[in-house]
């Protein structure tokens, strides 16, 4: 299942990819100032975040990386944008 969330001050598109079988999820471009909206959708679906993926390193695509990423969650971004 894919959930689209327009978030952050620019309303950038963030996507949650949820696997209903495993209850694992990936977030793509978490550009909000905090990850609360993303975390709420994860809670609603009973999903556990496994991956934070960024298409590029602009602030409106990475702003919630720090809040969402942890040792248990893999962060994927191109090395040039790291």
PyMOL Python script that loads the backbone (N, CA, C, O; Angstrom):
from pymol import cmd

cmd.read_pdbstr("""\
ATOM      1  N   UNK A   1       0.849  -1.155   0.000  1.00  0.00           N
ATOM      2  CA  UNK A   1       0.000   0.000   0.000  1.00  0.00           C
ATOM      3  C   UNK A   1       0.909   1.237   0.000  1.00  0.00           C
ATOM      4  O   UNK A   1       1.934   1.265   0.681  1.00  0.00           O
ATOM      5  N   UNK A   2       0.524   2.241  -0.760  1.00  0.00           N
ATOM      6  CA  UNK A   2       1.277   3.489  -0.820  1.00  0.00           C
ATOM      7  C   UNK A   2       0.368   4.622  -0.352  1.00  0.00           C
ATOM      8  O   UNK A   2      -0.754   4.776  -0.834  1.00  0.00           O
ATOM      9  N   UNK A   3       0.871   5.412   0.595  1.00  0.00           N
ATOM     10  CA  UNK A   3       0.133   6.559   1.125  1.00  0.00           C
ATOM     11  C   UNK A   3       0.921   7.813   0.777  1.00  0.00           C
ATOM     12  O   UNK A   3       2.106   7.914   1.092  1.00  0.00           O
ATOM     13  N   UNK A   4       0.264   8.769   0.127  1.00  0.00           N
ATOM     14  CA  UNK A   4       0.893  10.046  -0.222  1.00  0.00           C
ATOM     15  C   UNK A   4       0.530  11.079   0.834  1.00  0.00           C
ATOM     16  O   UNK A   4      -0.636  11.230   1.200  1.00  0.00           O
ATOM     17  N   UNK A   5       1.559  11.798   1.326  1.00  0.00           N
ATOM     18  CA  UNK A   5       1.352  12.840   2.329  1.00  0.00           C
ATOM     19  C   UNK A   5       1.997  14.133   1.850  1.00  0.00           C
ATOM     20  O   UNK A   5       3.224  14.190   1.775  1.00  0.00           O
ATOM     21  N   UNK A   6       1.238  15.170   1.523  1.00  0.00           N
ATOM     22  CA  UNK A   6       1.855  16.470   1.247  1.00  0.00           C
ATOM     23  C   UNK A   6       2.231  17.107   2.590  1.00  0.00           C
ATOM     24  O   UNK A   6       1.351  17.411   3.395  1.00  0.00           O
ATOM     25  N   UNK A   7       3.532  17.310   2.836  1.00  0.00           N
ATOM     26  CA  UNK A   7       3.984  17.749   4.152  1.00  0.00           C
ATOM     27  C   UNK A   7       4.985  18.892   4.060  1.00  0.00           C
ATOM     28  O   UNK A   7       5.464  19.238   2.980  1.00  0.00           O
ATOM     29  N   UNK A   8       5.283  19.459   5.202  1.00  0.00           N
ATOM     30  CA  UNK A   8       6.270  20.528   5.291  1.00  0.00           C
ATOM     31  C   UNK A   8       5.718  21.851   4.805  1.00  0.00           C
ATOM     32  O   UNK A   8       4.579  21.940   4.347  1.00  0.00           O
ATOM     33  N   UNK A   9       6.555  22.887   4.914  1.00  0.00           N
ATOM     34  CA  UNK A   9       6.106  24.233   4.562  1.00  0.00           C
ATOM     35  C   UNK A   9       5.828  24.396   3.073  1.00  0.00           C
ATOM     36  O   UNK A   9       5.096  25.302   2.676  1.00  0.00           O
ATOM     37  N   UNK A  10       6.404  23.531   2.246  1.00  0.00           N
ATOM     38  CA  UNK A  10       6.167  23.597   0.804  1.00  0.00           C
ATOM     39  C   UNK A  10       5.143  22.579   0.319  1.00  0.00           C
ATOM     40  O   UNK A  10       4.820  22.536  -0.868  1.00  0.00           O
ATOM     41  N   UNK A  11       4.637  21.769   1.225  1.00  0.00           N
ATOM     42  CA  UNK A  11       3.673  20.745   0.828  1.00  0.00           C
ATOM     43  C   UNK A  11       4.284  19.688  -0.070  1.00  0.00           C
ATOM     44  O   UNK A  11       3.611  19.138  -0.942  1.00  0.00           O
ATOM     45  N   UNK A  12       5.556  19.407   0.143  1.00  0.00           N
ATOM     46  CA  UNK A  12       6.248  18.413  -0.681  1.00  0.00           C
ATOM     47  C   UNK A  12       5.613  17.039  -0.512  1.00  0.00           C
ATOM     48  O   UNK A  12       5.103  16.708   0.558  1.00  0.00           O
ATOM     49  N   UNK A  13       5.646  16.255  -1.562  1.00  0.00           N
ATOM     50  CA  UNK A  13       5.082  14.918  -1.500  1.00  0.00           C
ATOM     51  C   UNK A  13       6.018  13.971  -0.777  1.00  0.00           C
ATOM     52  O   UNK A  13       7.184  13.814  -1.138  1.00  0.00           O
ATOM     53  N   UNK A  14       5.481  13.352   0.241  1.00  0.00           N
ATOM     54  CA  UNK A  14       6.145  12.305   1.003  1.00  0.00           C
ATOM     55  C   UNK A  14       5.313  11.054   0.762  1.00  0.00           C
ATOM     56  O   UNK A  14       4.089  11.127   0.655  1.00  0.00           O
ATOM     57  N   UNK A  15       5.969   9.925   0.677  1.00  0.00           N
ATOM     58  CA  UNK A  15       5.255   8.671   0.449  1.00  0.00           C
ATOM     59  C   UNK A  15       5.622   7.664   1.525  1.00  0.00           C
ATOM     60  O   UNK A  15       6.782   7.544   1.918  1.00  0.00           O
ATOM     61  N   UNK A  16       4.621   6.950   1.989  1.00  0.00           N
ATOM     62  CA  UNK A  16       4.829   5.811   2.868  1.00  0.00           C
ATOM     63  C   UNK A  16       4.479   4.566   2.071  1.00  0.00           C
ATOM     64  O   UNK A  16       3.398   4.473   1.490  1.00  0.00           O
ATOM     65  N   UNK A  17       5.387   3.623   2.047  1.00  0.00           N
ATOM     66  CA  UNK A  17       5.157   2.345   1.392  1.00  0.00           C
ATOM     67  C   UNK A  17       5.006   1.325   2.510  1.00  0.00           C
ATOM     68  O   UNK A  17       5.948   1.061   3.257  1.00  0.00           O
ATOM     69  N   UNK A  18       3.813   0.756   2.616  1.00  0.00           N
ATOM     70  CA  UNK A  18       3.473  -0.140   3.721  1.00  0.00           C
ATOM     71  C   UNK A  18       3.239  -1.552   3.206  1.00  0.00           C
ATOM     72  O   UNK A  18       2.500  -1.751   2.242  1.00  0.00           O
ATOM     73  N   UNK A  19       3.865  -2.525   3.843  1.00  0.00           N
ATOM     74  CA  UNK A  19       3.632  -3.931   3.516  1.00  0.00           C
ATOM     75  C   UNK A  19       2.652  -4.489   4.545  1.00  0.00           C
ATOM     76  O   UNK A  19       3.019  -4.688   5.703  1.00  0.00           O
ATOM     77  N   UNK A  20       1.404  -4.743   4.132  1.00  0.00           N
ATOM     78  CA  UNK A  20       0.402  -5.187   5.096  1.00  0.00           C
ATOM     79  C   UNK A  20       0.724  -6.552   5.706  1.00  0.00           C
ATOM     80  O   UNK A  20       0.295  -6.840   6.824  1.00  0.00           O
ATOM     81  N   UNK A  21       1.467  -7.389   4.995  1.00  0.00           N
ATOM     82  CA  UNK A  21       1.790  -8.723   5.509  1.00  0.00           C
ATOM     83  C   UNK A  21       2.822  -8.657   6.633  1.00  0.00           C
ATOM     84  O   UNK A  21       2.631  -9.255   7.692  1.00  0.00           O
ATOM     85  N   UNK A  22       3.916  -7.930   6.400  1.00  0.00           N
ATOM     86  CA  UNK A  22       4.996  -7.868   7.394  1.00  0.00           C
ATOM     87  C   UNK A  22       4.832  -6.714   8.378  1.00  0.00           C
ATOM     88  O   UNK A  22       5.480  -6.685   9.424  1.00  0.00           O
ATOM     89  N   UNK A  23       3.957  -5.758   8.036  1.00  0.00           N
ATOM     90  CA  UNK A  23       3.760  -4.542   8.830  1.00  0.00           C
ATOM     91  C   UNK A  23       5.018  -3.673   8.860  1.00  0.00           C
ATOM     92  O   UNK A  23       5.198  -2.873   9.778  1.00  0.00           O
ATOM     93  N   UNK A  24       5.887  -3.829   7.856  1.00  0.00           N
ATOM     94  CA  UNK A  24       7.064  -2.985   7.733  1.00  0.00           C
ATOM     95  C   UNK A  24       6.777  -1.870   6.735  1.00  0.00           C
ATOM     96  O   UNK A  24       5.941  -2.013   5.842  1.00  0.00           O
ATOM     97  N   UNK A  25       7.491  -0.751   6.905  1.00  0.00           N
ATOM     98  CA  UNK A  25       7.231   0.414   6.068  1.00  0.00           C
ATOM     99  C   UNK A  25       8.520   1.131   5.701  1.00  0.00           C
ATOM    100  O   UNK A  25       9.536   1.038   6.389  1.00  0.00           O
ATOM    101  N   UNK A  26       8.435   1.848   4.590  1.00  0.00           N
ATOM    102  CA  UNK A  26       9.494   2.759   4.163  1.00  0.00           C
ATOM    103  C   UNK A  26       8.856   4.120   3.961  1.00  0.00           C
ATOM    104  O   UNK A  26       7.718   4.218   3.503  1.00  0.00           O
ATOM    105  N   UNK A  27       9.590   5.171   4.301  1.00  0.00           N
ATOM    106  CA  UNK A  27       9.130   6.525   4.044  1.00  0.00           C
ATOM    107  C   UNK A  27      10.076   7.124   3.012  1.00  0.00           C
ATOM    108  O   UNK A  27      11.295   6.995   3.120  1.00  0.00           O
ATOM    109  N   UNK A  28       9.505   7.774   2.021  1.00  0.00           N
ATOM    110  CA  UNK A  28      10.286   8.403   0.961  1.00  0.00           C
ATOM    111  C   UNK A  28      10.104   9.909   1.062  1.00  0.00           C
ATOM    112  O   UNK A  28       8.982  10.412   1.022  1.00  0.00           O
ATOM    113  N   UNK A  29      11.211  10.621   1.194  1.00  0.00           N
ATOM    114  CA  UNK A  29      11.246  12.083   1.265  1.00  0.00           C
ATOM    115  C   UNK A  29      10.432  12.673   2.424  1.00  0.00           C
ATOM    116  O   UNK A  29       9.446  13.376   2.200  1.00  0.00           O
ATOM    117  N   UNK A  30      10.855  12.380   3.674  1.00  0.00           N
ATOM    118  CA  UNK A  30      10.145  12.920   4.838  1.00  0.00           C
ATOM    119  C   UNK A  30      10.525  14.375   5.090  1.00  0.00           C
ATOM    120  O   UNK A  30      11.375  14.662   5.933  1.00  0.00           O
ATOM    121  N   UNK A  31       9.900  15.285   4.362  1.00  0.00           N
ATOM    122  CA  UNK A  31      10.310  16.683   4.385  1.00  0.00           C
ATOM    123  C   UNK A  31       9.650  17.576   5.401  1.00  0.00           C
ATOM    124  O   UNK A  31       9.840  18.791   5.349  1.00  0.00           O
ATOM    125  N   UNK A  32       8.874  17.025   6.335  1.00  0.00           N
ATOM    126  CA  UNK A  32       8.244  17.898   7.328  1.00  0.00           C
ATOM    127  C   UNK A  32       9.243  18.280   8.410  1.00  0.00           C
ATOM    128  O   UNK A  32      10.260  17.611   8.593  1.00  0.00           O
ATOM    129  N   UNK A  33       8.950  19.350   9.117  1.00  0.00           N
ATOM    130  CA  UNK A  33       9.834  19.823  10.176  1.00  0.00           C
ATOM    131  C   UNK A  33       9.904  18.827  11.321  1.00  0.00           C
ATOM    132  O   UNK A  33      10.921  18.734  12.008  1.00  0.00           O
ATOM    133  N   UNK A  34       8.830  18.085  11.525  1.00  0.00           N
ATOM    134  CA  UNK A  34       8.848  16.979  12.480  1.00  0.00           C
ATOM    135  C   UNK A  34       8.177  15.791  11.802  1.00  0.00           C
ATOM    136  O   UNK A  34       7.488  15.957  10.796  1.00  0.00           O
ATOM    137  N   UNK A  35       8.365  14.644  12.325  1.00  0.00           N
ATOM    138  CA  UNK A  35       7.816  13.446  11.698  1.00  0.00           C
ATOM    139  C   UNK A  35       6.491  13.008  12.273  1.00  0.00           C
ATOM    140  O   UNK A  35       6.088  11.861  12.084  1.00  0.00           O
ATOM    141  N   UNK A  36       5.793  13.905  12.981  1.00  0.00           N
ATOM    142  CA  UNK A  36       4.579  13.501  13.688  1.00  0.00           C
ATOM    143  C   UNK A  36       3.482  12.997  12.750  1.00  0.00           C
ATOM    144  O   UNK A  36       2.818  12.009  13.065  1.00  0.00           O
ATOM    145  N   UNK A  37       3.280  13.643  11.621  1.00  0.00           N
ATOM    146  CA  UNK A  37       2.257  13.190  10.676  1.00  0.00           C
ATOM    147  C   UNK A  37       2.588  11.824  10.106  1.00  0.00           C
ATOM    148  O   UNK A  37       1.709  10.983   9.919  1.00  0.00           O
ATOM    149  N   UNK A  38       3.857  11.617   9.835  1.00  0.00           N
ATOM    150  CA  UNK A  38       4.320  10.326   9.323  1.00  0.00           C
ATOM    151  C   UNK A  38       4.127   9.252  10.382  1.00  0.00           C
ATOM    152  O   UNK A  38       3.623   8.167  10.090  1.00  0.00           O
ATOM    153  N   UNK A  39       4.526   9.551  11.603  1.00  0.00           N
ATOM    154  CA  UNK A  39       4.389   8.582  12.689  1.00  0.00           C
ATOM    155  C   UNK A  39       2.929   8.256  12.972  1.00  0.00           C
ATOM    156  O   UNK A  39       2.606   7.127  13.340  1.00  0.00           O
ATOM    157  N   UNK A  40       2.044   9.234  12.804  1.00  0.00           N
ATOM    158  CA  UNK A  40       0.617   8.988  13.018  1.00  0.00           C
ATOM    159  C   UNK A  40       0.081   7.993  11.987  1.00  0.00           C
ATOM    160  O   UNK A  40      -0.674   7.087  12.342  1.00  0.00           O
ATOM    161  N   UNK A  41       0.459   8.147  10.728  1.00  0.00           N
ATOM    162  CA  UNK A  41       0.011   7.205   9.691  1.00  0.00           C
ATOM    163  C   UNK A  41       0.570   5.809   9.981  1.00  0.00           C
ATOM    164  O   UNK A  41      -0.136   4.815   9.810  1.00  0.00           O
ATOM    165  N   UNK A  42       1.817   5.728  10.413  1.00  0.00           N
ATOM    166  CA  UNK A  42       2.396   4.432  10.778  1.00  0.00           C
ATOM    167  C   UNK A  42       1.592   3.789  11.910  1.00  0.00           C
ATOM    168  O   UNK A  42       1.295   2.596  11.863  1.00  0.00           O
ATOM    169  N   UNK A  43       1.243   4.577  12.920  1.00  0.00           N
ATOM    170  CA  UNK A  43       0.433   4.060  14.037  1.00  0.00           C
ATOM    171  C   UNK A  43      -0.935   3.576  13.552  1.00  0.00           C
ATOM    172  O   UNK A  43      -1.403   2.514  13.963  1.00  0.00           O
ATOM    173  N   UNK A  44      -1.569   4.353  12.685  1.00  0.00           N
ATOM    174  CA  UNK A  44      -2.891   3.984  12.175  1.00  0.00           C
ATOM    175  C   UNK A  44      -2.885   2.632  11.476  1.00  0.00           C
ATOM    176  O   UNK A  44      -3.871   1.895  11.513  1.00  0.00           O
ATOM    177  N   UNK A  45      -1.770   2.317  10.842  1.00  0.00           N
ATOM    178  CA  UNK A  45      -1.662   1.058  10.094  1.00  0.00           C
ATOM    179  C   UNK A  45      -0.922  -0.026  10.874  1.00  0.00           C
ATOM    180  O   UNK A  45      -0.726  -1.129  10.365  1.00  0.00           O
ATOM    181  N   UNK A  46      -0.512   0.279  12.101  1.00  0.00           N
ATOM    182  CA  UNK A  46       0.220  -0.686  12.899  1.00  0.00           C
ATOM    183  C   UNK A  46       1.535  -1.092  12.269  1.00  0.00           C
ATOM    184  O   UNK A  46       1.982  -2.228  12.432  1.00  0.00           O
ATOM    185  N   UNK A  47       2.165  -0.162  11.541  1.00  0.00           N
ATOM    186  CA  UNK A  47       3.390  -0.464  10.795  1.00  0.00           C
ATOM    187  C   UNK A  47       4.635  -0.005  11.546  1.00  0.00           C
ATOM    188  O   UNK A  47       4.596   0.946  12.326  1.00  0.00           O
ATOM    189  N   UNK A  48       5.728  -0.696  11.295  1.00  0.00           N
ATOM    190  CA  UNK A  48       7.033  -0.372  11.881  1.00  0.00           C
ATOM    191  C   UNK A  48       7.934   0.151  10.774  1.00  0.00           C
ATOM    192  O   UNK A  48       8.126  -0.510   9.753  1.00  0.00           O
ATOM    193  N   UNK A  49       8.481   1.332  10.978  1.00  0.00           N
ATOM    194  CA  UNK A  49       9.358   1.956   9.982  1.00  0.00           C
ATOM    195  C   UNK A  49      10.684   1.210   9.915  1.00  0.00           C
ATOM    196  O   UNK A  49      11.332   0.986  10.937  1.00  0.00           O
ATOM    197  N   UNK A  50      11.084   0.826   8.696  1.00  0.00           N
ATOM    198  CA  UNK A  50      12.356   0.123   8.478  1.00  0.00           C
ATOM    199  C   UNK A  50      13.334   0.939   7.641  1.00  0.00           C
ATOM    200  O   UNK A  50      14.548   0.793   7.786  1.00  0.00           O
ATOM    201  N   UNK A  51      12.807   1.808   6.756  1.00  0.00           N
ATOM    202  CA  UNK A  51      13.665   2.540   5.834  1.00  0.00           C
ATOM    203  C   UNK A  51      13.226   3.992   5.708  1.00  0.00           C
ATOM    204  O   UNK A  51      12.032   4.285   5.645  1.00  0.00           O
ATOM    205  N   UNK A  52      14.189   4.890   5.672  1.00  0.00           N
ATOM    206  CA  UNK A  52      13.973   6.284   5.307  1.00  0.00           C
ATOM    207  C   UNK A  52      14.769   6.493   4.026  1.00  0.00           C
ATOM    208  O   UNK A  52      15.990   6.337   4.019  1.00  0.00           O
ATOM    209  N   UNK A  53      14.083   6.845   2.946  1.00  0.00           N
ATOM    210  CA  UNK A  53      14.709   6.973   1.638  1.00  0.00           C
ATOM    211  C   UNK A  53      14.541   8.394   1.118  1.00  0.00           C
ATOM    212  O   UNK A  53      13.449   8.959   1.180  1.00  0.00           O
ATOM    213  N   UNK A  54      15.614   8.961   0.610  1.00  0.00           N
ATOM    214  CA  UNK A  54      15.567  10.324   0.077  1.00  0.00           C
ATOM    215  C   UNK A  54      15.928  10.306  -1.399  1.00  0.00           C
ATOM    216  O   UNK A  54      16.932   9.715  -1.795  1.00  0.00           O
ATOM    217  N   UNK A  55      15.099  10.961  -2.216  1.00  0.00           N
ATOM    218  CA  UNK A  55      15.396  11.051  -3.642  1.00  0.00           C
ATOM    219  C   UNK A  55      16.531  12.024  -3.911  1.00  0.00           C
ATOM    220  O   UNK A  55      17.257  11.884  -4.896  1.00  0.00           O
ATOM    221  N   UNK A  56      16.685  13.013  -3.030  1.00  0.00           N
ATOM    222  CA  UNK A  56      17.798  13.969  -3.091  1.00  0.00           C
ATOM    223  C   UNK A  56      17.853  14.723  -1.765  1.00  0.00           C
ATOM    224  O   UNK A  56      16.990  14.529  -0.908  1.00  0.00           O
ATOM    225  N   UNK A  57      18.845  15.568  -1.591  1.00  0.00           N
ATOM    226  CA  UNK A  57      19.115  16.149  -0.292  1.00  0.00           C
ATOM    227  C   UNK A  57      18.559  17.523  -0.003  1.00  0.00           C
ATOM    228  O   UNK A  57      19.031  18.165   0.935  1.00  0.00           O
ATOM    229  N   UNK A  58      17.580  18.022  -0.751  1.00  0.00           N
ATOM    230  CA  UNK A  58      16.989  19.324  -0.439  1.00  0.00           C
ATOM    231  C   UNK A  58      16.215  19.254   0.871  1.00  0.00           C
ATOM    232  O   UNK A  58      15.647  18.216   1.210  1.00  0.00           O
ATOM    233  N   UNK A  59      16.195  20.374   1.612  1.00  0.00           N
ATOM    234  CA  UNK A  59      15.582  20.400   2.943  1.00  0.00           C
ATOM    235  C   UNK A  59      14.138  19.913   2.943  1.00  0.00           C
ATOM    236  O   UNK A  59      13.699  19.277   3.901  1.00  0.00           O
ATOM    237  N   UNK A  60      13.400  20.206   1.878  1.00  0.00           N
ATOM    238  CA  UNK A  60      11.991  19.821   1.841  1.00  0.00           C
ATOM    239  C   UNK A  60      11.794  18.328   1.565  1.00  0.00           C
ATOM    240  O   UNK A  60      10.663  17.858   1.444  1.00  0.00           O
ATOM    241  N   UNK A  61      12.895  17.593   1.466  1.00  0.00           N
ATOM    242  CA  UNK A  61      12.830  16.148   1.284  1.00  0.00           C
ATOM    243  C   UNK A  61      13.510  15.388   2.425  1.00  0.00           C
ATOM    244  O   UNK A  61      13.340  14.174   2.535  1.00  0.00           O
ATOM    245  N   UNK A  62      14.278  16.078   3.277  1.00  0.00           N
ATOM    246  CA  UNK A  62      15.047  15.388   4.318  1.00  0.00           C
ATOM    247  C   UNK A  62      14.796  15.901   5.733  1.00  0.00           C
ATOM    248  O   UNK A  62      15.392  15.381   6.676  1.00  0.00           O
ATOM    249  N   UNK A  63      13.944  16.893   5.913  1.00  0.00           N
ATOM    250  CA  UNK A  63      13.833  17.588   7.199  1.00  0.00           C
ATOM    251  C   UNK A  63      13.562  16.666   8.386  1.00  0.00           C
ATOM    252  O   UNK A  63      14.034  16.951   9.487  1.00  0.00           O
ATOM    253  N   UNK A  64      12.826  15.581   8.208  1.00  0.00           N
ATOM    254  CA  UNK A  64      12.513  14.698   9.334  1.00  0.00           C
ATOM    255  C   UNK A  64      13.447  13.497   9.424  1.00  0.00           C
ATOM    256  O   UNK A  64      13.208  12.601  10.235  1.00  0.00           O
ATOM    257  N   UNK A  65      14.505  13.453   8.615  1.00  0.00           N
ATOM    258  CA  UNK A  65      15.438  12.320   8.681  1.00  0.00           C
ATOM    259  C   UNK A  65      15.935  12.078  10.096  1.00  0.00           C
ATOM    260  O   UNK A  65      15.913  10.945  10.578  1.00  0.00           O
ATOM    261  N   UNK A  66      16.384  13.136  10.764  1.00  0.00           N
ATOM    262  CA  UNK A  66      16.954  12.997  12.097  1.00  0.00           C
ATOM    263  C   UNK A  66      15.972  12.453  13.109  1.00  0.00           C
ATOM    264  O   UNK A  66      16.342  11.679  13.992  1.00  0.00           O
ATOM    265  N   UNK A  67      14.725  12.857  12.981  1.00  0.00           N
ATOM    266  CA  UNK A  67      13.717  12.384  13.923  1.00  0.00           C
ATOM    267  C   UNK A  67      13.318  10.938  13.644  1.00  0.00           C
ATOM    268  O   UNK A  67      13.042  10.178  14.573  1.00  0.00           O
ATOM    269  N   UNK A  68      13.286  10.559  12.378  1.00  0.00           N
ATOM    270  CA  UNK A  68      12.795   9.232  12.013  1.00  0.00           C
ATOM    271  C   UNK A  68      13.880   8.160  11.990  1.00  0.00           C
ATOM    272  O   UNK A  68      13.626   7.013  12.359  1.00  0.00           O
ATOM    273  N   UNK A  69      15.081   8.524  11.562  1.00  0.00           N
ATOM    274  CA  UNK A  69      16.147   7.526  11.411  1.00  0.00           C
ATOM    275  C   UNK A  69      16.735   7.152  12.767  1.00  0.00           C
ATOM    276  O   UNK A  69      16.798   7.970  13.685  1.00  0.00           O
ATOM    277  N   UNK A  70      17.159   5.908  12.870  1.00  0.00           N
ATOM    278  CA  UNK A  70      17.813   5.409  14.084  1.00  0.00           C
ATOM    279  C   UNK A  70      18.708   4.247  13.670  1.00  0.00           C
ATOM    280  O   UNK A  70      18.827   3.939  12.485  1.00  0.00           O
ATOM    281  N   UNK A  71      19.329   3.611  14.643  1.00  0.00           N
ATOM    282  CA  UNK A  71      20.177   2.465  14.330  1.00  0.00           C
ATOM    283  C   UNK A  71      19.375   1.321  13.714  1.00  0.00           C
ATOM    284  O   UNK A  71      19.912   0.544  12.925  1.00  0.00           O
ATOM    285  N   UNK A  72      18.101   1.213  14.066  1.00  0.00           N
ATOM    286  CA  UNK A  72      17.259   0.129  13.566  1.00  0.00           C
ATOM    287  C   UNK A  72      16.613   0.462  12.219  1.00  0.00           C
ATOM    288  O   UNK A  72      16.003  -0.402  11.589  1.00  0.00           O
ATOM    289  N   UNK A  73      16.749   1.708  11.784  1.00  0.00           N
ATOM    290  CA  UNK A  73      16.115   2.149  10.540  1.00  0.00           C
ATOM    291  C   UNK A  73      17.199   2.572   9.559  1.00  0.00           C
ATOM    292  O   UNK A  73      18.028   3.429   9.865  1.00  0.00           O
ATOM    293  N   UNK A  74      17.183   1.968   8.389  1.00  0.00           N
ATOM    294  CA  UNK A  74      18.195   2.279   7.387  1.00  0.00           C
ATOM    295  C   UNK A  74      17.862   3.576   6.658  1.00  0.00           C
ATOM    296  O   UNK A  74      16.714   3.819   6.286  1.00  0.00           O
ATOM    297  N   UNK A  75      18.885   4.402   6.462  1.00  0.00           N
ATOM    298  CA  UNK A  75      18.746   5.659   5.731  1.00  0.00           C
ATOM    299  C   UNK A  75      19.372   5.474   4.360  1.00  0.00           C
ATOM    300  O   UNK A  75      20.532   5.077   4.248  1.00  0.00           O
ATOM    301  N   UNK A  76      18.608   5.760   3.326  1.00  0.00           N
ATOM    302  CA  UNK A  76      19.113   5.649   1.967  1.00  0.00           C
ATOM    303  C   UNK A  76      19.094   7.005   1.290  1.00  0.00           C
ATOM    304  O   UNK A  76      18.044   7.632   1.148  1.00  0.00           O
ATOM    305  N   UNK A  77      20.283   7.454   0.870  1.00  0.00           N
ATOM    306  CA  UNK A  77      20.407   8.704   0.129  1.00  0.00           C
ATOM    307  C   UNK A  77      21.675   8.588  -0.717  1.00  0.00           C
ATOM    308  O   UNK A  77      22.628   7.916  -0.324  1.00  0.00           O
ATOM    309  N   UNK A  78      21.682   9.221  -1.842  1.00  0.00           N
ATOM    310  CA  UNK A  78      22.862   9.182  -2.718  1.00  0.00           C
ATOM    311  C   UNK A  78      24.066   9.767  -1.974  1.00  0.00           C
ATOM    312  O   UNK A  78      23.931  10.770  -1.274  1.00  0.00           O
ATOM    313  N   UNK A  79      25.231   9.152  -2.119  1.00  0.00           N
ATOM    314  CA  UNK A  79      26.421   9.638  -1.411  1.00  0.00           C
ATOM    315  C   UNK A  79      26.734  11.119  -1.673  1.00  0.00           C
ATOM    316  O   UNK A  79      27.252  11.800  -0.788  1.00  0.00           O
ATOM    317  N   UNK A  80      26.431  11.617  -2.856  1.00  0.00           N
ATOM    318  CA  UNK A  80      26.697  13.028  -3.160  1.00  0.00           C
ATOM    319  C   UNK A  80      25.811  13.970  -2.353  1.00  0.00           C
ATOM    320  O   UNK A  80      26.163  15.133  -2.156  1.00  0.00           O
ATOM    321  N   UNK A  81      24.672  13.481  -1.888  1.00  0.00           N
ATOM    322  CA  UNK A  81      23.742  14.287  -1.089  1.00  0.00           C
ATOM    323  C   UNK A  81      23.893  14.043   0.409  1.00  0.00           C
ATOM    324  O   UNK A  81      23.259  14.730   1.210  1.00  0.00           O
ATOM    325  N   UNK A  82      24.704  13.094   0.793  1.00  0.00           N
ATOM    326  CA  UNK A  82      24.835  12.726   2.209  1.00  0.00           C
ATOM    327  C   UNK A  82      25.385  13.863   2.985  1.00  0.00           C
ATOM    328  O   UNK A  82      25.569  13.751   4.197  1.00  0.00           O
TER     329      UNK A  82
END
""", "prot")
cmd.dss("prot")
cmd.show_as("cartoon", "prot")
cmd.util.cbc("prot")
cmd.orient("prot")
